[in-house]
Amino acid sequence: MHTFQELKQINDINSFIEEHELAFLFISREGCSVCHSLLPQVQQLLTDYPQITAVHIRAELVEEVASRFSIFTVPVLLLFVNGKEYIREARIVHLDLLEAKIKRIYKNVVGTD
């Protein structure tokens, strides 16, 4: 299973996005049952995409994350390619559709499935 490092400062999050060609953010809140059930499923899904570097952000610990990424609900899943947002999924996430989007982008960026 793909483990996600936890980032706790907005500067670290901004640096993470800049430093990784494929940067994935999983943003959640404590007490969100959807977040807690979805996280291990997304971690498992990303094992097939080793070039994607992923982090977990707890919105209650990094309050600036809501305004920085225009977040109004959780969970929010964001994929950045070379610093630009390509995927945004929020609240109800359909894993099969998410994977199809990731696969298409991954193939274009990395050149493999």
C-alpha positions in Angstrom: 0.0 0.0 0.0 1.2 3.5 -0.9 1.7 5.5 2.4 1.1 9.2 2.5 3.5 11.5 4.3 1.5 14.1 6.4 2.3 17.7 5.8 1.4 20.2 8.6 2.4 23.6 7.2 1.2 25.5 4.1 4.7 26.4 3.0 5.6 22.6 3.0 2.5 21.9 0.9 3.4 24.6 -1.6 7.0 23.3 -1.8 5.8 19.8 -2.2 3.7 20.7 -5.2 6.6 22.7 -6.8 9.1 19.9 -6.2 7.2 16.9 -7.6 6.2 16.4 -11.2 3.1 14.4 -10.1 1.9 15.6 -6.7 -1.2 14.2 -5.1 -2.9 15.8 -2.1 -5.5 14.0 0.1 -7.2 16.6 2.3 -9.4 15.5 5.2 -10.6 16.4 8.6 -10.7 14.5 11.9 -14.1 13.0 12.5 -14.9 12.6 8.7 -16.0 9.0 8.3 -15.9 9.3 4.5 -12.3 10.6 4.7 -11.2 7.7 7.0 -12.8 5.0 4.8 -11.5 6.6 1.5 -7.9 7.1 2.5 -6.8 3.4 2.5 -8.6 2.9 -0.8 -6.8 5.8 -2.4 -3.5 4.6 -0.9 -4.1 1.2 -2.5 -5.1 2.7 -5.9 -1.9 4.8 -6.0 0.4 1.7 -5.6 -0.1 1.2 -9.4 1.3 4.7 -10.1 4.8 4.8 -8.5 5.7 8.2 -10.0 2.9 9.9 -8.1 4.1 11.3 -4.8 1.2 11.7 -2.3 0.7 13.5 1.0 -2.1 13.7 3.5 -3.2 17.0 4.9 -5.5 17.4 7.9 -7.4 20.6 7.3 -7.9 21.3 11.0 -4.1 21.4 11.4 -3.4 23.5 8.3 -6.3 26.0 8.3 -4.8 28.0 5.4 -5.4 24.9 3.1 -9.1 25.8 2.7 -8.4 29.2 1.2 -5.3 28.2 -0.7 -7.2 25.5 -2.6 -10.8 26.8 -2.4 -11.9 23.9 -0.3 -15.5 23.9 1.1 -15.9 20.3 2.0 -13.8 17.1 2.7 -12.4 14.9 1.5 -10.7 16.6 -1.3 -8.3 14.8 -3.7 -6.0 17.0 -5.9 -3.5 15.9 -8.5 -1.0 18.4 -9.7 1.2 18.0 -12.8 4.2 20.3 -12.8 2.5 22.6 -10.4 -0.8 22.8 -12.2 -4.0 21.2 -10.9 -5.3 18.5 -13.2 -7.7 16.5 -11.0 -10.0 17.7 -8.2 -12.4 15.3 -6.6 -14.4 16.2 -3.5 -16.9 14.7 -1.1 -18.2 11.7 -3.0 -15.4 10.1 -4.9 -16.0 7.4 -7.4 -12.7 5.4 -7.4 -13.2 3.9 -10.8 -13.6 7.3 -12.4 -10.7 8.7 -10.4 -8.5 5.9 -11.5 -9.5 6.4 -15.1 -8.5 10.1 -14.9 -5.2 9.3 -13.1 -4.4 6.6 -15.6 -4.9 8.9 -18.6 -2.7 11.7 -17.1 -0.1 9.2 -15.9 0.3 7.7 -19.3 0.7 11.1 -20.9 3.2 12.3 -18.3 5.2 9.2 -17.6 4.7 7.4 -20.9 3.4 4.1 -19.4 0.3 2.6 -17.9 
